[in-house]
């Protein structure tokens, strides 16, 4: 009797799998343990082995087909055996007649159609949360799932930064007593790894969409009415997509400043272009000393480029703590990066090297030549295609207006993330996506940005949450400051020589944590504890009462908090 090959249950929550590839063909001889085919489930690819000797008589499930657990994939049997000899599945029980129709109940979450426009970290998180709450969810994405962050932003930038960090560490291994030689950079391999990491995460999001039964449409959406979207798909066809609720998460695109020559000069690139260089440029001029500019300046400087940063404001990273920003500037200049603040780019012209950039600084105009010019002056909302005015959605030059529930002025329409034109960070978009989804499905949730951390992956890392000292002064808040230099922390001393500092801003009367700012190794990981402290309205005493492991950099968080009340242990209290 022929043996049935069935879709196995490879996990407790697995309901179906996709046939990825048959490795054996009809008529092939197989032995028990031979790999017959590959299936994909969510993020994983698994091999299905034969449970019997014989011949692959028939393939029932074709490649690309979704098959439920215990569903039939094919047959194995003796040569010439008829598939009809296989035992038939048990007959399904006779269904019980349905009772007479009752009055239609009120609409439940499962009856609510939620459409999310945009598949970045705000959009796909909103879609998953809406599906968790029982919504019937469709996600529309015009490019690739994961949005800017996964494809041309946060993730690929960090891959380059990690490679650059490893290169720097390798060059200084002699400081640790280790003798190594660095033969150079295989830039093609660096770029390949960047693509591999990005693709893995994008595939993971694709798997999550499938696992949560979210329909994904590739195309560009615009409002047809207050209850439907028109989607122009990549093949040019159109589809009308009705909705009960819609969450707009269309993100942002790089802003282009009105500097003569920027658009025309091929040497000028935005952040997307800077991630895709086919080689490390000899010279790089960065217009903009914000997060994007400083991270890519750090990466390419470590890779060996001569980097110049031009920032119009008095200091780098204008929204970060000024004292720590000054420390970062000093470190970067010592590493060979030229930094100009209160400087304005006048024009960009063609030059043999690539571009000639005229910069006004200190009342004089200086000329800089660079092989590449990174234009990193911020981002603007990507909302033009939506047709906001057609349905009356309030906005300020494309920046959508919402309340703390992420609701627009039009009922049942929500907006999140970069398309609001405020705090353009992936984790902010994700948090807002959860809030929007919960409100759309009948829950009550509000967005509170006080625990929103800002992270900059420079050398050393820089992170902050809550009020800066400048902001506390501006708002007239009575505060105290605690500082702990990382040279007094054993783990930081081991990791990077103790460069950096942790700074606490606390309320003067009650000692509550108002802000924390960290420059040093693993700053972007340490900031999570500080955000939690602000969210829980913790005081210095509560941080004091929490035991921090030794030796860790987190000990310095506790010490900095104690320094605000002159109780630090490992530095003199002034």
Order of alpha helices (4+ residues) and beta strands (2+ residues): beta-beta-beta-beta-beta-beta-beta-beta-beta-alpha-beta-alpha-alpha-alpha-beta-beta-beta-beta-beta-beta-alpha-beta-alpha-beta-alpha-beta-beta-beta-beta-beta-beta-beta-beta-beta-alpha-beta-beta-alpha-beta-alpha-beta-beta-alpha-alpha-alpha
